[in-house]
Amino acid sequence: MEATERPYWDMEVEPLLNTPEMRELQWTKLREAIRYCYEKVPFDRQRMDKAGVRPDDIRSFDDFARAIPHAGQPEIRALVEEFGGDFDKVFGALLGKERLDDLYLLTTTSGTTGVPTPYPFFRRGVERQSDMLARASWRMGIRPGDRVGVCFGLSMHAAGTPHLLWYLDYPGVTLVPIGAEAGTERILQLMKLFKVNVFAGTPSLALHLIERAPDVLGEPVASLGLKILACGAEPGAGIPEVRTRLEQEYGAKVFDGGAGIGGSCDHPVYQGMHWLADDFAYYELSDPQTGEPVPLEHGASGLAVMTPLEPEHALFFFNLRVTLGDIHQVFTDPCPCGRSGFRYRIVGRTDDMLKVKGVPVYPAAIEGVIHGFVPRVTGAFRIVLDEQPPRVVPPLKLKVERGRDLRDDDLPGLEKEILEKMHKDLKVRPTISWLAPDTLERSTKKTQLIEKAYEGS
């Protein structure tokens, strides 16, 4: 078999993902990780002390799931307040002195929901971290000779500048760090100029480039000749309607990555993202309300909770039982693509869940319905909230851009179709305010789908 035709980046480890043999390795590593974090990471030691737990008390995975509550954005915000905004002290608590002294690169989340979550990269961990991300890139079909246009934000974005580290040992790949900050016109021009054939960026940016390409390039976006769209940072690439539109417009394969260390496969029907880091991080599901563990069974849903099994090499999550705030649904049955690893898909985020008459509704689900009506709509929309979420007093209010060629007489019928689809799939019946095409602002980074009218009142 040619080296470029092998099914996995790591032919030794990846076939063992989600197997009993891997489970044994995880337990060995987890015990060491718990001890490391207790002895060297103040934040984790305080959490365990508060719970009255010592490393030797944790004798099974089930013990670990119940030892300490999961931690996420609220706990980081509390640390920031505790230390008066002094991030040196915050990092000292979260990382511990050993890892803080080894800090090589510091990035963050976008911070759209409040205090940005730091994503540190450690010198001793760069090689290990790049190996993890290479697993996803290999399954996406990125090969020697490809040119990757990095179109995530390069300014502090966790998926931007780190690309320069992730591909250090990836053979024959050329990186073109364009950056979302360049704007759509320059992104399109540089991808064409340098013959980029792999796009790495948010799905909302990829959608926006479809609209801009005819004006900037004088031809449709498919003229770029991209073979792969490696999307992340938001759930669009996992929404069937968005995925279908991207593949048709670009003539390329669309892959979904992130919300942990994972990536989707090339099966024609989206199967979720394969979790690729069993030997690097321990994955759990937790009930977002009670914190009780949720068994990792086919079809189960819960808050994704992760723990580094190699804390000194940690990537994205560097404390015990931390969450990025994403609700995942997992699939443990074998994937029809034949590749290893259980799969997960993003249902939504705990901080963007809305409740309409007690029914949970996520913006990503609304986006899926809206994109199912393109080109009669442009795909751009906003959810208008008059009060602070999650509770929404019905009806849920939407602003939706009409399609460019849609006649006024066609609006009532289209609105009826959309409302019926919303009611059938999401159990809500919103009201729609129609907008002209190109009314809503487009973003080269994450698109904010919620308009907070209550902040201006």
C-alpha positions as CSV (number, residue, x, y, z in Angstrom):
1,M,0.0,0.0,0.0
2,E,1.3,3.5,-0.9
3,A,2.0,5.6,2.1
4,T,-0.6,8.2,0.9
5,E,-3.3,5.5,0.6
6,R,-3.1,4.2,4.2
7,P,-6.4,4.7,6.0
8,Y,-5.0,6.3,9.1
9,W,-2.3,8.8,10.0
10,D,-1.3,6.7,12.9
11,M,-1.6,3.1,11.8
12,E,-0.5,1.8,15.3
13,V,-3.0,3.7,17.5
14,E,-6.0,4.7,15.4
15,P,-7.2,1.1,14.8
16,L,-7.5,0.7,18.6
17,L,-9.8,3.7,19.1
18,N,-12.9,2.9,21.2
19,T,-11.7,-0.7,22.0
20,P,-11.3,-2.5,25.3
21,E,-7.5,-2.4,24.8
22,M,-7.7,1.4,24.5
23,R,-9.9,1.5,27.6
24,E,-7.1,-0.1,29.6
25,L,-4.5,2.4,28.4
26,Q,-6.9,5.2,29.2
27,W,-7.2,4.1,32.8
28,T,-3.5,3.8,33.3
29,K,-3.0,7.3,31.9
30,L,-6.0,8.8,33.7
31,R,-4.7,7.7,37.1
32,E,-1.4,9.5,36.3
33,A,-3.2,12.6,35.0
34,I,-5.3,12.9,38.2
35,R,-2.2,12.7,40.3
36,Y,-0.4,15.3,38.2
37,C,-3.3,17.7,38.3
38,Y,-3.7,17.3,42.1
39,E,-0.1,17.8,42.8
40,K,0.7,20.6,40.3
41,V,-2.4,22.4,39.3
42,P,-4.0,24.7,42.0
43,F,-7.4,24.9,40.3
44,D,-7.8,21.1,40.2
45,R,-6.4,20.6,43.7
46,Q,-8.9,23.1,45.1
47,R,-11.8,21.3,43.3
48,M,-10.7,17.9,44.7
49,D,-10.1,19.3,48.2
50,K,-13.5,20.9,48.2
51,A,-15.1,17.6,47.2
52,G,-13.1,15.8,49.8
53,V,-11.4,13.6,47.2
54,R,-7.8,12.5,46.9
55,P,-6.2,10.8,43.9
56,D,-6.1,7.4,45.6
57,D,-9.9,7.6,46.3
58,I,-10.6,7.3,42.5
59,R,-10.4,3.7,41.6
60,S,-12.6,3.5,38.5
61,F,-14.0,5.5,35.7
62,D,-17.3,5.7,37.6
63,D,-15.5,7.1,40.7
64,F,-13.9,9.7,38.5
65,A,-17.2,10.8,36.9
66,R,-18.6,11.5,40.4
67,A,-15.5,12.8,42.1
68,I,-15.8,16.4,41.1
69,P,-18.3,18.5,39.2
70,H,-17.4,19.4,35.6
71,A,-15.9,22.9,35.1
72,G,-16.3,25.4,32.3
73,Q,-16.8,29.1,31.5
74,P,-18.6,30.0,34.8
75,E,-15.6,28.6,36.8
76,I,-13.1,30.6,34.6
77,R,-15.1,33.8,35.0
78,A,-15.1,33.2,38.8
79,L,-11.3,32.8,38.7
80,V,-11.0,36.1,36.7
81,E,-13.1,37.8,39.3
82,E,-11.2,36.3,42.2
83,F,-7.9,37.5,40.9
84,G,-9.2,40.9,39.8
85,G,-8.6,40.3,36.1
86,D,-5.0,39.4,36.6
87,F,-4.6,36.7,33.9
88,D,-1.1,35.8,35.1
89,K,-2.7,34.6,38.3
90,V,-5.6,33.0,36.4
91,F,-3.1,31.1,34.2
92,G,-1.1,30.1,37.3
93,A,-4.2,28.6,38.9
94,L,-5.4,26.8,35.7
95,L,-2.1,25.6,34.4
96,G,0.3,25.3,37.4
97,K,3.8,26.6,37.4
98,E,5.4,23.8,35.4
99,R,3.1,24.2,32.4
100,L,3.0,28.0,32.8
101,D,6.8,28.1,32.5
102,D,6.5,25.9,29.4
103,L,3.9,28.1,27.7
104,Y,4.8,28.6,24.0
105,L,1.6,29.9,22.3
106,L,-1.5,31.4,23.8
107,T,-4.8,31.7,21.9
108,T,-8.4,32.0,23.1
109,T,-12.0,31.4,22.1
110,S,-13.7,34.4,20.4
111,G,-15.1,35.4,23.8
112,T,-18.5,36.1,22.2
113,T,-20.3,34.9,25.4
114,G,-18.2,36.7,27.9
115,V,-14.6,36.1,29.1
116,P,-12.5,34.4,26.5
117,T,-11.5,30.8,27.3
118,P,-7.7,30.5,27.0
119,Y,-6.2,27.8,24.8
120,P,-2.5,27.4,25.7
121,F,0.1,25.4,23.7
122,F,3.1,24.0,25.6
123,R,6.5,23.6,24.0
124,R,6.9,20.0,25.0
125,G,3.4,19.3,23.7
126,V,3.7,20.8,20.2
127,E,4.7,17.5,18.5
128,R,2.0,15.5,20.3
129,Q,-0.7,18.1,19.6
130,S,0.2,18.2,15.9
131,D,-0.1,14.4,15.8
132,M,-3.6,14.6,17.1
133,L,-4.8,17.2,14.5
134,A,-2.9,15.3,11.7
135,R,-5.2,12.3,12.4
136,A,-8.3,14.5,11.4
137,S,-6.5,16.1,8.4
138,W,-5.5,12.7,7.0
139,R,-9.0,11.3,7.2
140,M,-10.2,14.5,5.4
141,G,-8.0,13.6,2.5
142,I,-5.3,16.3,2.9
143,R,-2.2,15.0,1.2
144,P,1.3,16.0,0.1
145,G,1.1,18.7,-2.5
146,D,-2.0,20.3,-1.1
147,R,-2.2,24.0,-0.2
148,V,-4.2,24.9,2.8
149,G,-5.7,28.4,3.0
150,V,-6.0,29.2,6.7
151,C,-9.1,31.4,6.8
152,F,-9.9,31.2,10.5
153,G,-9.1,34.4,12.5
154,L,-5.3,34.6,13.0
155,S,-5.7,37.1,15.9
156,M,-6.0,34.9,19.0
157,H,-8.3,32.4,17.3
158,A,-7.8,28.9,18.6
159,A,-8.1,27.5,15.1
160,G,-6.0,30.1,13.4
161,T,-2.3,30.6,14.1
162,P,-2.1,27.1,15.7
163,H,-2.4,25.7,12.1
164,L,1.2,26.7,11.7
165,L,2.1,24.2,14.5
166,W,-0.3,21.4,13.5
167,Y,1.2,20.9,10.1
168,L,4.9,21.1,11.1
169,D,5.5,17.4,10.5
170,Y,2.8,16.9,7.9
171,P,4.6,15.9,4.7
172,G,4.4,18.1,1.6
173,V,1.6,20.5,2.7
174,T,1.9,24.2,2.1
175,L,0.1,26.6,4.4
176,V,-1.2,29.9,3.2
177,P,-2.2,31.9,6.4
178,I,-4.7,34.4,4.9
179,G,-6.8,35.0,8.0
180,A,-10.5,35.9,8.4
181,E,-9.3,39.5,9.1
182,A,-8.3,39.9,5.5
183,G,-11.9,40.2,4.4
184,T,-13.8,38.3,1.8
185,E,-12.3,40.1,-1.3
186,R,-8.7,39.5,-0.3
187,I,-9.5,35.9,0.8
188,L,-10.9,35.1,-2.6
189,Q,-8.1,36.8,-4.4
190,L,-5.4,35.1,-2.5
191,M,-6.9,31.6,-2.7
192,K,-7.1,32.1,-6.5
193,L,-3.6,33.6,-6.7
194,F,-1.8,30.9,-4.7
195,K,-4.0,28.0,-6.1
196,V,-5.2,27.0,-2.7
197,N,-7.1,23.7,-2.9
198,V,-8.1,23.3,0.8
199,F,-10.1,25.9,2.7
200,A,-9.9,25.9,6.5
201,G,-12.4,28.3,8.0
202,T,-15.9,28.7,9.5
203,P,-18.8,27.4,7.5
204,S,-20.4,30.9,7.7
205,L,-17.4,32.4,5.9
206,A,-17.6,29.6,3.3
207,L,-21.2,30.5,2.7
208,H,-20.4,34.2,2.5
209,L,-17.7,33.6,-0.2
210,I,-20.4,32.0,-2.3
211,E,-22.2,35.3,-2.4
212,R,-19.1,37.4,-3.0
213,A,-17.2,35.3,-5.6
214,P,-19.2,36.5,-8.7
215,D,-18.5,40.2,-7.8
216,V,-14.8,39.7,-6.8
217,L,-13.7,37.0,-9.2
218,G,-16.3,37.4,-12.0
219,E,-17.2,33.8,-11.8
220,P,-18.7,31.4,-9.2
221,V,-16.8,30.1,-6.2
222,A,-16.5,26.7,-7.8
223,S,-13.9,28.3,-10.2
224,L,-11.4,28.2,-7.3
225,G,-11.1,24.5,-7.8
226,L,-11.1,23.7,-4.1
227,K,-11.2,19.9,-3.3
228,I,-11.8,20.2,0.5
229,L,-13.6,22.5,2.9
230,A,-12.3,21.8,6.4
231,C,-14.8,23.7,8.5
232,G,-15.0,24.3,12.2
233,A,-15.6,26.8,15.1
234,E,-19.4,26.6,14.6
235,P,-21.8,23.7,13.8
236,G,-22.7,24.6,10.1
237,A,-20.7,21.8,8.4
238,G,-22.7,19.3,10.4
239,I,-26.1,20.7,9.3
240,P,-27.3,18.6,6.3
241,E,-28.8,21.6,4.5
242,V,-25.7,23.8,4.9
243,R,-23.4,20.9,4.0
244,T,-25.3,20.1,0.8
245,R,-25.3,23.8,-0.3
246,L,-21.5,24.1,0.3
247,E,-20.7,20.9,-1.6
248,Q,-22.9,21.8,-4.5
249,E,-21.6,25.4,-4.8
250,Y,-17.9,24.6,-4.4
251,G,-17.8,21.2,-6.0
252,A,-15.8,20.1,-3.0
253,K,-16.0,17.7,-0.1
254,V,-17.1,19.3,3.2
255,F,-15.6,18.1,6.5
256,D,-16.5,19.1,10.0
257,G,-14.0,19.4,12.8
258,G,-13.7,20.6,16.4
259,A,-15.6,20.7,19.7
260,G,-12.8,18.5,20.9
261,I,-10.3,16.5,18.9
262,G,-12.3,15.0,16.0
263,G,-13.3,15.2,12.4
264,S,-15.9,13.9,10.1
265,C,-15.3,11.2,7.5
266,D,-16.0,11.2,3.8
267,H,-19.1,9.1,3.9
268,P,-21.7,10.8,1.6
269,V,-24.2,11.1,4.5
270,Y,-22.9,13.0,7.5
271,Q,-22.1,10.6,10.3
272,G,-20.9,13.1,12.9
273,M,-17.2,13.6,13.8
274,H,-15.0,10.7,14.8
275,W,-13.4,11.1,18.2
276,L,-9.7,10.6,17.4
277,A,-8.0,11.2,20.8
278,D,-8.7,8.2,23.0
279,D,-5.0,8.0,23.9
280,F,-4.7,11.7,24.5
281,A,-7.9,12.8,26.3
282,Y,-10.7,11.1,28.2
283,Y,-14.3,11.9,26.9
284,E,-17.5,11.7,29.0
285,L,-21.1,12.8,28.7
286,S,-22.7,14.6,31.6
287,D,-26.3,15.7,32.2
288,P,-26.1,19.5,31.8
289,Q,-28.6,20.1,34.6
290,T,-27.7,17.6,37.2
291,G,-24.1,16.8,36.4
292,E,-24.8,13.1,36.6
293,P,-22.8,10.9,34.2
294,V,-24.6,9.8,30.9
295,P,-23.5,6.4,29.7
296,L,-21.6,6.6,26.4
297,E,-24.2,4.6,24.4
298,H,-25.4,4.8,20.8
299,G,-27.7,7.8,20.4
300,A,-27.0,9.3,23.9
301,S,-26.9,13.1,24.4
302,G,-25.3,15.2,27.0
303,L,-22.7,17.9,27.8
304,A,-19.3,16.8,26.5
305,V,-16.7,16.7,29.3
306,M,-13.0,16.1,28.7
307,T,-9.9,15.4,30.7
308,P,-6.3,15.5,29.4
309,L,-4.6,12.1,29.7
310,E,-1.2,13.8,29.1
311,P,-1.6,17.1,31.0
312,E,1.9,18.3,30.1
313,H,0.9,18.0,26.4
314,A,-2.7,19.2,26.8
315,L,-4.6,20.7,23.9
316,F,-7.9,22.7,24.3
317,F,-8.7,21.2,27.7
318,F,-6.0,21.2,30.4
319,N,-7.9,20.5,33.6
320,L,-9.8,17.6,35.1
321,R,-13.4,17.2,33.8
322,V,-13.7,20.4,31.8
323,T,-16.3,21.3,29.2
324,L,-16.4,23.7,26.2
325,G,-20.1,24.1,26.7
326,D,-21.2,21.9,23.8
327,I,-24.1,19.4,23.9
328,H,-23.1,16.3,21.9
329,Q,-25.0,13.3,20.6
330,V,-22.8,10.2,20.3
331,F,-22.9,7.2,18.0
332,T,-21.0,4.1,19.1
333,D,-22.2,1.7,16.4
334,P,-19.6,1.1,13.6
335,C,-19.5,3.9,11.1
336,P,-20.4,2.9,7.5
337,C,-17.1,4.6,6.4
338,G,-15.3,1.7,8.1
339,R,-13.0,4.0,10.1
340,S,-12.4,3.7,13.9
341,G,-13.6,5.9,16.7
342,F,-17.0,6.6,18.1
343,R,-18.7,9.6,16.6
344,Y,-20.3,12.8,18.0
345,R,-22.3,15.6,16.6
346,I,-23.0,19.0,18.0
347,V,-26.6,19.5,19.1
348,G,-26.0,23.0,20.4
349,R,-24.3,25.0,23.2
350,T,-25.5,25.3,26.7
351,D,-25.2,29.1,26.4
352,D,-27.3,29.4,23.3
353,M,-30.2,27.1,24.1
354,L,-33.6,28.7,24.0
355,K,-36.8,27.4,25.7
356,V,-40.1,28.1,24.0
357,K,-43.0,26.8,26.0
358,G,-40.5,24.5,27.7
359,V,-39.3,23.1,24.3
360,P,-35.5,23.4,23.9
361,V,-34.5,25.0,20.6
362,Y,-30.9,25.6,19.4
363,P,-30.0,28.2,16.7
364,A,-28.1,25.5,14.7
365,A,-31.4,23.6,14.3
366,I,-33.2,26.8,13.1
367,E,-30.3,27.3,10.7
368,G,-30.8,23.9,9.2
369,V,-34.5,24.6,8.5
370,I,-33.7,28.0,6.9
371,H,-31.0,26.7,4.6
372,G,-33.4,24.1,3.4
373,F,-35.2,26.9,1.6
374,V,-32.3,28.4,-0.3
375,P,-32.4,30.0,-2.9
376,R,-35.9,31.3,-2.0
377,V,-34.1,32.7,1.0
378,T,-30.4,33.8,1.1
379,G,-29.8,31.7,4.2
380,A,-29.1,34.7,6.4
381,F,-31.3,35.1,9.4
382,R,-31.4,36.3,13.0
383,I,-33.2,35.2,16.1
384,V,-34.5,38.3,17.9
385,L,-34.8,38.1,21.7
386,D,-36.8,40.6,23.7
387,E,-35.7,39.1,27.0
388,Q,-32.6,37.5,28.3
389,P,-32.5,33.8,27.4
390,P,-33.0,30.9,27.8
391,R,-36.8,31.5,28.3
392,V,-38.6,32.9,25.3
393,V,-42.1,34.2,25.5
394,P,-43.8,32.9,22.4
395,P,-43.7,33.4,19.6
396,L,-40.1,33.1,18.7
397,K,-39.1,36.0,16.5
398,L,-37.0,35.6,13.3
399,K,-35.6,38.0,10.8
400,V,-35.1,36.2,7.5
401,E,-33.6,37.5,4.2
402,R,-35.7,36.7,1.2
403,G,-34.1,35.3,-1.9
404,R,-32.9,37.6,-4.6
405,D,-35.3,36.4,-7.3
406,L,-38.3,35.9,-5.0
407,R,-41.5,37.8,-6.0
408,D,-43.6,39.6,-3.4
409,D,-46.5,37.3,-4.3
410,D,-44.5,34.2,-3.3
411,L,-43.7,35.4,0.3
412,P,-46.9,34.2,2.0
413,G,-46.6,30.7,0.6
414,L,-42.9,30.5,1.5
415,E,-43.6,31.7,5.0
416,K,-46.3,29.0,5.4
417,E,-43.9,26.3,4.3
418,I,-41.1,27.5,6.7
419,L,-43.5,27.7,9.6
420,E,-44.8,24.2,9.0
421,K,-41.3,22.8,8.7
422,M,-40.3,24.6,12.0
423,H,-43.3,23.2,13.7
424,K,-42.8,19.6,12.4
425,D,-39.0,19.5,13.1
426,L,-38.5,21.8,16.1
427,K,-42.0,22.0,17.7
428,V,-42.1,25.8,17.5
429,R,-44.1,28.1,15.3
430,P,-42.2,31.5,15.1
431,T,-43.1,34.8,13.5
432,I,-41.0,35.9,10.5
433,S,-40.0,39.5,9.6
434,W,-38.9,39.5,6.0
435,L,-35.7,41.5,5.0
436,A,-34.3,42.4,1.6
437,P,-31.2,40.4,0.5
438,D,-27.9,41.5,1.9
439,T,-29.6,43.4,4.8
440,L,-27.9,41.4,7.6
441,E,-24.2,41.8,8.3
442,R,-22.0,38.9,7.2
443,S,-19.0,37.8,9.3
444,T,-15.7,36.4,8.2
445,K,-15.5,34.7,11.7
446,K,-18.3,33.3,13.7
447,T,-21.8,34.6,12.7
448,Q,-23.8,35.7,15.7
449,L,-27.3,34.3,15.0
450,I,-29.0,36.0,18.0
451,E,-29.9,39.6,18.1
452,K,-30.3,40.8,21.7
453,A,-33.0,43.4,21.4
454,Y,-33.3,43.6,25.2
455,E,-29.8,45.1,25.5
456,G,-31.0,48.2,23.6
457,S,-34.2,48.7,25.7
